[in-house]
Amino acid sequence: MAKKISAGLIMYRIRDSVLEIFLAHPGGPYFFKKDEGSWSIPKGEPDDDDGEELLVTAIREFKEETGITPFGDFKPLGSITQKGGKVVHAWAFEGDLPRDYVHECNFFEEEWPPHSGEYKEFPEVDKVSFYSVEEAKKKVKAAQIPLIERLEELLNC
């Protein structure tokens, strides 16, 4: 069986000389009450049908999960392997939320409650926010912390 692959972007900004990292909180009933250790960089899997390039995947997924079209200089951060074995390839770019930003994202359907036969719709991402590096490292999945550390190294922070 092939390894699962995902691609994502870390949007960052520097406010008052402080590096801030943009993270997404997964939507749905399993993450509703979870906070520390459950946030993620916006990411997703490539479209297998057309051999989508990973950076193209990362850009598409960022837009789908945040409603923001990323642009600029995408800096490669390499890859990490998450607990379940999924390999995540990541890039960073400098950006900020638009002035009147309202979070938009795709939705998914899931049987809820489990084994009820009822399906409900949930947002892929239910909230997004910028965090200081220290706070971001508490919020993000542990396996993704090295991506933040690589960004710090890249920016000499």
N, C-alpha and C positions, 0 to 999 in steps of 0.2 A: 504494500500500500504506500502511495506517495505521501510525503510529508505535506502537511497543510502549510501554505504560505500566505502571508498577509503583508500589506504595504501601507505605511502611514506617514503622516506629517506632524512635526512639532512646530506649531506657530509660537514665536517668542516675541517679546518686546522688552525694551529697557526703559524703565520709569524711574526718574530720580536716581540714576546710576545703579538701579537694582534690576537684575535679570528676572523676568517673569515668564512662566511656562503656561501655555493654554492646554487645558485638559477637558475631556468629555466624560460624563457619567453615564453608564449604560442604562437604557430604559428597560422596562419590563418588571414583572413581579419579583423576580429573584434578587434584583439589586435595589429594590425600593428603599429598604432600610439600611443598606450597606453604604459606607462612606470610605473610611481609610482603607487603602489597599485595593479598591475596586475601580478607581478611575483609570482612564486609558488615554493614549494619544488617539486621535481620530484615525481609524485604519479599517482595512477590509481586504477581502480576497480578490485576486485578479479574475477577470472574465475569461474562463478557460476556452470559450468558443473561438475567440479571435487572437489568442496569444498576446493579450494586452501587456505592455511594458509595465514594470513595477512602479515607476514614478508616475505614469499615467493613472494607474490604479490608485496610488496614494492621493493624487489630486482629486480624482473622481469621488473617492470615499470621503475625503475631507468636506467636499461640497455637499454630498448626500447627508452627512451627519451633523453639519453645522449651518448649512445654508450660505456659507461664505465661499466665494471662488478664490482659491489661493493663487498668488502670483509672486514673482520675484526671483531671487537667486536661491535655488534649492540646494542646500548643503548636505551631502551624503553623511549619514551617521552610522552606516554599516547595518548589521542585523543582530538580533538577540533571539534566544529560544525561550519561549514561555513554558510554564510548568506542564502544560498538556502536550508539549512537543511542537507547537506551532512556531514557525520561524517568521519573525517580523522584521521587515526591511524598512528603514526610516530615513527621512530627510528632514531638515529644519529650514524654516524661512522666517524672516522678520515680518511681522504684521500686527494688526490691531483690529478690534471690533469696529464695524462701521458705526457712525454717530448714533443712529436710531435702531441699533441692532435688536432684532427679535429672533430668538432661536427657532430654526426650522430644520426638519430632518425627515427621513423616510420612516415609515411605520412597518411593523411586522405583526403577523397573527400568531397567537399561541393559545393552546388549550389551557383555559384557566377558569376555575381551579383544575388542577391535574385530574385526569380521568373523569371529568364532568361531561364531556362531549360538547361543552360550550367553548367557542373560540372568541377571544377578545383581541382588539388591536392595541398595540403599544408602540411608543416612539423608540427608534433605535437608540437614541440618546435623549435623556430627559433634562439634562442641564449641562452647561459648559461654563468655564471660568478660567481666569488667569490666576496663578498662584506664584508666590516666591519660590525659589528653588527648594528651600528647606521644606515648605509646606507641600509642594508638588511631590517631593520624594515620599512624603507620608501618605498622600492621596492615591498615587499611581500604583498599579500592580507592581510588585517587587521586581519582577523580571524586566520591567521597562526602565528601572532606575539607571542602568548603565547608559541608556540613550540620552538621558538628561545630563549625566556626567560627561559624556562625549561632547555634548553641545557646550557645556561649561569650558571644557578644554579647548574646543574650537574657537570660542570667543575670548579665551584667556580671562575667564572670570574667576 
